[in-house]
Amino acid sequence: VDFENYYCHLKQEMTVNDEDTKAVVLGLFKRMGLDDKDMKKALKSAEFDITDNNSFEYYYYPGVPINIRTERKTKVEIESVRVRQTDIIIIELLD
């Protein structure tokens, strides 16, 4: 925080828990009526790696965003299916 210029910079970092993600996906499949034993077996060996790194810069008085950057990296591996994706969104104040 820069009190003299009414500026602040916030960072948010998050990593999804692999075991919790598996439990949520299994619960979702169960609610959908999908109770396939092979699917449960595949999910037990699955890997979910999801991380967020977000940065927010503001002039907090009067509340004007200067720069917002969000980044999500996703890696999902279920048996032979492998998905990797990176999403980045940048919003900048132009003056």
C-alpha positions in Angstrom: 0.0 0.0 0.0 1.2 3.4 -0.9 -0.8 5.8 1.3 0.6 8.9 -0.2 -0.6 8.1 -3.8 -3.7 6.1 -2.7 -2.3 3.0 -4.4 -2.5 -0.7 -3.4 -1.3 -3.9 -5.0 -3.0 -7.2 -4.0 -1.9 -10.7 -4.9 -4.0 -13.9 -4.7 -2.5 -17.4 -5.2 -4.5 -20.6 -5.0 -3.8 -24.3 -5.6 -6.6 -26.8 -5.8 -6.3 -29.8 -3.6 -6.0 -32.9 -5.8 -7.8 -35.3 -3.4 -10.7 -32.9 -2.8 -11.1 -32.4 -6.6 -11.4 -36.2 -7.1 -14.0 -36.4 -4.4 -16.0 -33.6 -5.9 -15.9 -35.2 -9.4 -16.9 -38.6 -8.0 -19.8 -36.9 -6.2 -20.9 -35.2 -9.3 -20.9 -38.4 -11.3 -22.9 -40.1 -8.6 -25.5 -37.4 -8.6 -25.7 -37.7 -12.4 -26.4 -41.4 -12.0 -23.1 -42.5 -13.4 -21.9 -45.3 -11.1 -19.4 -47.0 -13.4 -16.6 -48.8 -11.5 -14.1 -48.3 -14.3 -14.7 -44.5 -14.1 -14.1 -44.6 -10.3 -10.9 -46.6 -10.8 -9.7 -44.1 -13.4 -10.4 -41.1 -11.2 -8.4 -42.7 -8.3 -5.2 -42.6 -10.4 -6.1 -39.2 -12.0 -4.1 -36.1 -11.5 -5.6 -32.6 -11.1 -3.2 -29.7 -10.9 -5.0 -26.3 -11.0 -3.3 -23.1 -9.9 -4.4 -19.5 -9.9 -2.1 -16.4 -9.7 -3.9 -13.2 -9.7 -2.7 -9.6 -9.3 -4.8 -6.5 -8.7 -3.5 -2.9 -8.8 -5.8 -0.1 -7.7 -6.0 3.6 -6.9 -8.1 2.9 -3.9 -9.3 6.5 -3.7 -11.4 6.9 -5.8 -11.4 3.1 -6.5 -10.0 2.9 -10.0 -8.4 -0.3 -11.2 -5.0 0.2 -12.9 -4.0 -3.3 -13.8 -5.8 -6.6 -13.2 -4.0 -9.9 -14.3 -5.5 -13.3 -13.8 -3.7 -16.5 -14.7 -5.0 -20.1 -14.4 -2.8 -23.1 -15.2 -4.7 -26.4 -15.5 -3.2 -29.8 -15.9 -5.6 -32.8 -15.8 -4.5 -36.4 -16.5 -7.0 -39.3 -16.5 -5.6 -42.5 -17.8 -4.4 -41.7 -21.4 -6.2 -38.4 -21.6 -3.9 -35.4 -20.8 -5.1 -31.8 -20.9 -2.9 -28.8 -20.3 -4.2 -25.2 -20.5 -3.1 -21.7 -19.5 -5.6 -18.9 -19.4 -4.4 -15.3 -18.9 -6.6 -12.2 -18.8 -5.1 -8.7 -18.5 -7.1 -5.6 -18.0 -5.2 -2.3 -18.0 -6.2 1.3 -17.4 -5.3 3.4 -20.5 -4.9 7.1 -20.1 
